């Protein structure tokens, strides 16, 4: 009986020891998590980017939000392609691109493509610029988003001062190609010049995807600069 | 230590017998097919999409295998009564569990590394650029798998395979909502509710710490500081789960 009591006490002792060790380790893990959250915290603006439409999709993706963004991107491209061949109504494109960018704020193409379709095809320039502004808040170092914002200001809104400001901003950001400096200089010298718009559309023709190249070719034909377009 | 390794080796052999190579082959074929189908549709974003899908697919597969293979590991030993032969030897029950953990983790880690190798090869061949940054995401996912494996071992120490799988999936899913739970718990509820949600928040695994898939898909390397923090968190959490599992398993009566 005494032996059983001693065994029982020993068992209870080791149980308490295990419990104490668990508590200590979980507390340690918590401290590491707290320190990590503090040190690697994203700017608060990222949190707001997920509201309202992307929040549920983001939560439902259970950590696979980047792959979910790809699925939404592919769906958005299909949506645009289908409607381009039929009724040319792309009412939901802004919503789809907003969800894509809520899920993956670093994914730049949805901002650029969505803004171009909204501003150029649907004539909803403010919404297009808002999408690009959202992109610039999430990716403040992206010269491409600043450049595209300048582009939309120049060719869609004809706000040459704003365009010049954004081209200049793009030319100050890291990784920008040489042509950004040229556009930044041209924009201040040649505000409202059609030649500048032609140069900008030619750049889309040279660097854009299949759909944006089609839009650029159409605009170049309209401006009487068909050379080099299909 | 040698006893733990012997059990781990046996566990690896046991798990490998479940035709793991078939999983690798299916994954490879699926990824190559996906890269061919999605690249033309992705409007120049094919590389990102193949990397994303490849990393997401490999993580889902490895996590599912960990849960479903792990949930029956201990039960099989009890069912076949092989555990009596093991326990008759001078081996502690905690070492037995540790061996099971090490064996299962090593196998799924090997599988995950194989799948990541396939992702690297497919992206390199298709886009003529090797995305070495995915290795950072691999290290983090290996740590995540260690945490999930430890959770499976913890639940399997006291319940049936079906319930082990259910509890583990529930814990992993709830871990993704931990931040929301914490937020809502602190919003105007009673002190008791706030205390309970706070306790659940800290007890749940914060698996989002190990998720760098979205980052590396954009070609951004995982910061060494983040790697260090996540590995430390994973090591502490997995060790805590295994100690708890060991303490429960010590008291379990075999019938």
Interface residues (C-beta under 8 A of the other chain):
Chain A: X11 X14 X15 X18 X19 X21 X22 X25 X26 X28 X29 X30 X32 X33 X35 X36 X39 X40 X59 X62 X63 X64 X65 X66 X67 X69 X70 X73 X74 X77 X78 X104 X106 X107 X109 X113 X209 X210 X211
Chain B: X38 X41 X42 X43 X44 X45 X48 X49 X52 X53 X55 X56 X59 X60 X173 X176 X177 X180 X202 X203 X206 X207 X208 X209 X211 X213 X214 X215 X217 X218 X220 X223 X225 X226 X229 X230 X232 X233 X236 X237 X239 X240 X243 X244 X246 X247 X250 X251
